[in-house]
Amino acid sequence: MNTNELIEAEDKYFINTFARQPIVLDHGKGVKVWDKDGNEYIDMFAGIAVNALGHAHPKLVNALQGQVEKLIHVSNIYYNEPAIEYAKKLLPLTEFDRLFYANSGAEANEGAIKLALKYTGKSEIITTKDSFHGRTLLTLAATGHEEYREPYLKNLPQGFIEVPYNDIEAIKEAISDETAAIMLEPIQGEGGVNVPSKKYFDEIAEICAEKDILLILDEVQTGFGRCGTLFAHELFDIKADIMTIAKGVGGGVPMGAFLATEKVAGGFAPGDHGTTFGGGPLVCAAANAVLDTILDEDLLENSKKVGAYFKDKLNELKEKHDKIVDVRGHGLMIGVELSESGAGYVDKLREMGFLINCTAGNVLRFVPPLIITNEEIDKFVEALDKAL
């Protein structure tokens, strides 16, 4: 089937919930992908910060091929070695003691919320405006986008108190005797790559300690080197009681998890939560390969250095183009806020051979693979300059 036939078939058979770009991607290698018509693109979006190693990375490919030949799925009735290996590898790199595997960021966040409510016995969680925690009814209730929640207002779970992001006074005012936790993204992704102050997190830590409130950090988009550190909360020198991960963890294989301290993890007993596919041997083999590669190939440092170079180049464009209002982010999670809608730039840059995303209406979001180089950044910046 050619491109038009494939698009027509999807339009006929799929439930329409996505505004897709009019290309059919066929294969990729490194930071590049090609569509069915042979057009080449530099991928500055990485599947929404998922393809941390780019496309067809040999270590990830070999890990998946090797595991497919052994076991794909066994269920959580039995132990499996890749899942245990990954837990032993990941947890010592964090301040957490235990984890629970899930299949996506939304499921990880849902589990984290359930654990916080169960552990504390309280009924309220403070969340923030412009946050994004998922599309299930529970995580949608926690998500700070009214347009996503509006169709389901009569059905959404209660107990989520929304306050402005980076506003400590608003958090103080929202706290009640029923406050179980504060749930935050260290850097908001879908909300427009919004970066809070370190003071904000310092004061949140003080409040949580004083009021005996849990802190849940949603690192679904910001984790695994995306922001130049293994997890973005390291930038702010903060610790949490629960953390959620997904997206980059499997390098493209659907996987998520929530991590907790020993004390808080004890809030769950057998039967309180579960999953059929979470932590299967195939996805955990992928996760092991991704984490090993990030550490062995020093991709944290690459994210930090190339990200700083990228921001410098974008700030040079800001001096040249009045349309650029702000350049913000850390590592390879960068947003360029425009004074006008950004949707047209997604189309322009795709036609020029670059895949990007626009979020929050006027913020161009760049989350390329962690393996990207300065040379590829230069090509993109030149194209963005022309598009502007």
N, C-alpha and C positions, 0 to 999 in steps of 0.2 A: 504493500500500500504506500502511495506517495503522501506527501505532507497534507495536501488538501483532503484526501480520502480519510486519513487518520483523524484530522480535526472534525470532519463531518461525522465520522463514526462516534467520536466522543460526544459531540453535541446531541447525537441521537440517543445514546445509551447511558450517559453519566447523569447523576443528579447534579444540577448546576449550582455549585457553591464557590467556584473559583473564577476570577477574571484572569484567564491565562494569557501569556504572551503568544503571538501567532507563529511559534516555531515548535518543531518536534525534535527534542534533543536525542541524539543517537548513541554517541560514545564520547569518552573523555580521556585525557592523559595529563597528569600534572594539574596545572591551573587552567588548562584549556578544555573546551568542549566543542563538539561539532554537531550540527543538526542534520536532518535527513537529506537536505539539499547540498550538504558539503560545506556550508558556511562555518567559519571558525570564530570562536569567541573566547576572550579571556574572562574567566568566571570570577567576578568581584562579589558574588553573593553566596557561593558555596552551599546552596541548598538551605538557605537561612541559617548560616553559621554551623552547618552540620558537617560538611566535607573538610574536616580539619587537615587531612593529609592530601587534599586535592582528589583527583580522580585516578583510579586504577593504580594506586600506590602498591608496589610489589609486595611489601611486607603485609599489608592488609589483605591483598588478593591471595597470597600464599596461606595466610592463617585461615581464611574462609574456605579455601579449597581443601586444605588438610582436614578441617573439622567436618565439612560436608561428608567426607569419606568415612568418618567415624560415627558421629551422632549429631543429629540436627535438633531433636527435641526429645525430652524424657519426662517432663512435668516435674513439679516440685514435691512429688511424693518420694522422689529419690534424690540423692546427692549427685552433683556433677562437678568434675575437677576444674574446668575453666572458670566456673562461677566462684569457686573457693579461692583459686589462684588470684583472681582479680581483686577480691575483697582483701586478701592478704597484702596485695601490692598497693592498692589505692588508699586504704584507711590510714596507714602510717604516714602518708603524705598530707594528712588532714588532722584536724583536732577532734575528729569523730571516732567512735568506737565500733559502731554497727551500721549495717545498711540493709535496705530492702530493695530488691530489683523490681522494676516496672518496665513498661514498653514505650513510654513517651513522657514528655514534660508534664502534660496535663495529669497523667496518672501518678507521676511522682509527687506533684503538688497536692493532688487529692489525698494521697496517702499521708503526706506531711501534715496536712490540715487535720485529718482524722486522728493522727497520733497526738497532736497538740491538744485537741479537745479531750481525747480520752485520758491523757496523762494528767491534765490540770483539773478536769471535771468542770471546766467553765465553758461559756457559750459564745464568746465574742472574740473576733480576730480583727485587728486594725490593719487595713491595707491602704494603698495609695492611688490617687488619681493618675491616670495614664499608665498604670501598671498592666501587665499581661501575664496571666498565670494559667490559661488554658480555656478549652471550649466545652468541657463537661459542665453540667448545671452547677456543681459545687465550685469549680474553679472559675466559671464565668461570674458567679456571684462575688468572687474575690477580685475579679479583673476590673480595672478602673476605666473602662470604656463604655459609656452609656449606650452607644449605638449598637454594641454587641449584645448588651443585656436586655434592651428594650422589648424585643419580641417575646421574652420569657419572664417578664417581671412577676407575673402571677404565680410562677412555678419555682422561682429561685429560692434556694435555702436562705434562711435569715442568719443574722449574727455577724455580718461583715460591716465594719465601720470604716468608711472611706475618708481619707484626709489628703490634703495636698502633699506632693512629694517634696522632700528637702525642707520641710517645715516642722521643726521640733515642737513649737508651741501648739500646733494643731494636734500632734500626737499626745501631748500632755493633757489637752482638753478632752480628748477622746477616751482616755483610760477610765475604766470603771471597775467595780468589784468583780465583774464577769469577764474581764480581759484575760484571755488565755495566752495570746501571742501577738507579736507585731510581725507582719510578713512583708518582705521587701525584695526587690531586685537591687543588687549593688549598683548596677547601672541599668537604667530602663532602656530596653531595646525597641520594642514595638511603639513605645511612647515617644520616640524621637531621639534615642541615644542621649538620654538625660543623665548627667553626672552630678551626684550630690557632693557636698563638702565633707571633708573628714570630720569636722566639728559635729556635723549632723549625726554621724555614726558613733562618735565618742559619747555624745549625750544620750543616744538611744541605749548604748551599753550601760550607762549609769542608771537610766530609768528602769531597764529590765532587771538589773541587779537589785535595785532598791524596792521595786514593786513585785518581784518574783514573777516576772512575765517572760515567756519564752521568745526567742528571736529566731524566725524562720528566714533563711536566705534562699531566694530563687536564683540559682546559678545555671539555669537551663541554657540560656543563650551566652552567658558571660564566662562559662567554665572552660577548662581544658586548653589554656593558653590563649584564648580569644583576646584577652585584654593585656597580654604580656606577662602574666603570672599564671600559675596553674588555675587559681580561682580568683575572681575579681575582688573578693572581700579582703584579700591579702594587701591590696593597694591602700586600704583604709585601716589596716591593722586591727581588725575586729574579729570576734569569735561569735559563733551562733550555737544554738541548741539543736537545730535541724537545718540541713541543707539539701536542696534538690538539684539533680543533674539530669541532662538528656542531650539532645542535639549532637554536639561534637564527640560525645563519649564513645560512640560506635563507628565514627567516621563515615556514616551513611547507612549503617544497619540500625533499625529502630530499637532504641534502648533508652532506659532512664533508670533512676534510682533515687531514694531519699536516704540520707545519712543522719545519724543521731548520736548524741552522747550516750554513754552507758546508762546513766540515770533516766534520761527521757525515753530511751528505747524500751525500758522496762514497763512503759505504759501499755504496751501491746502484749497480749497473751495469745497462744495458739487459737486461731479462729477469728481473731479480731480484724484480720485483713488477709488478702490472698491474691494470687495471680496464676493464670494458666501458663502463659508464655514467658513471664518475667524471669530473667536470669538463666535462660536456656543456654546450652553449651555453644551454639553457633554464635549468638550475639556476644557472649562473654569471651569467646576466642577472638572476635573482632576487637572488643574493648581492650583486651590484653595487648594486642598488636598496636592499637592506636596509642595507648599510654606509653608502651615501650618506645615507640618511634618518636613521640613528642619529647621524651626524656633523652633518648640516645642521640637524636639528631639535633638537640638543643633548639627545638622549635619555640620554646618559651622566649629565648633570647632573640630569635629571628622575629617573632611577633613584636617584641618590644622595640627592636632597632628599626625594622622596616616600617612598623607603625609610626614611630617618631619621624622617620624620613617622609612618610606619606602625609602626615599632618603638616610638616613644614612646607611641603609642596602645595598642599591645599590652602594653607595660609597665604602663600604667595599669590595664589589665584584670588583669594579674598581681597587682597590689596588692589588687584586689577579689575575685579568685577563687583560692582555695587550690589548685584543680585545676591551675593553670598553674605548672609547675616552673621553666621557663626560656624566655626569648625570645632567639633568636640569629640571626646572619646578617649580611649586608652588602647594601646596595642593595635590590633587589627579589627577593632570595633569602632568605627568612626562615622559620625554623622555630619553632613553639611546642610545647615539650615538655609533655605532660600527665602527671598522676599515674595516669592510667587509659588504657585503649584509646581511640584516636582514631577508629576506624572509624565509630562511631555519629554522630560530628559531621559526617562527610562527607555522610551521608544527611540529617541535620537541616538543614545549610546548603544542600544542593541543594534541599530542599523550600522553603527560604526565598528561593531565587533566586540562589544563589552556588555556583560550582564550585570545589572545593578537593581536596586530596589528603592522605592520611595515609601516612607512611612510617615505617619502623623500629618499627611497632606503635603508638607513642604520640606521634608527632611530626606535627603538622599543618604541611604544607609549602605556602608561598605563593610562587608565581613568576608573577605576573600580567604582562600586556604592559607594555612599557616606557613606553607612552603613558598609563598610568593616572594619575588625578588624586587630589588630597587629598579631594575631594568623594566620589569613589567609594570611597576607603579608609574614609571616615567611615561610609558606608552599610554596608560590610562589618563594620567593628568593632562597630557597633550590633547587627548580626545575630549576630555571634559572642558578644557579651555576653549576648544573650537565650538563645542555644543553651547556653552554660555555666550 
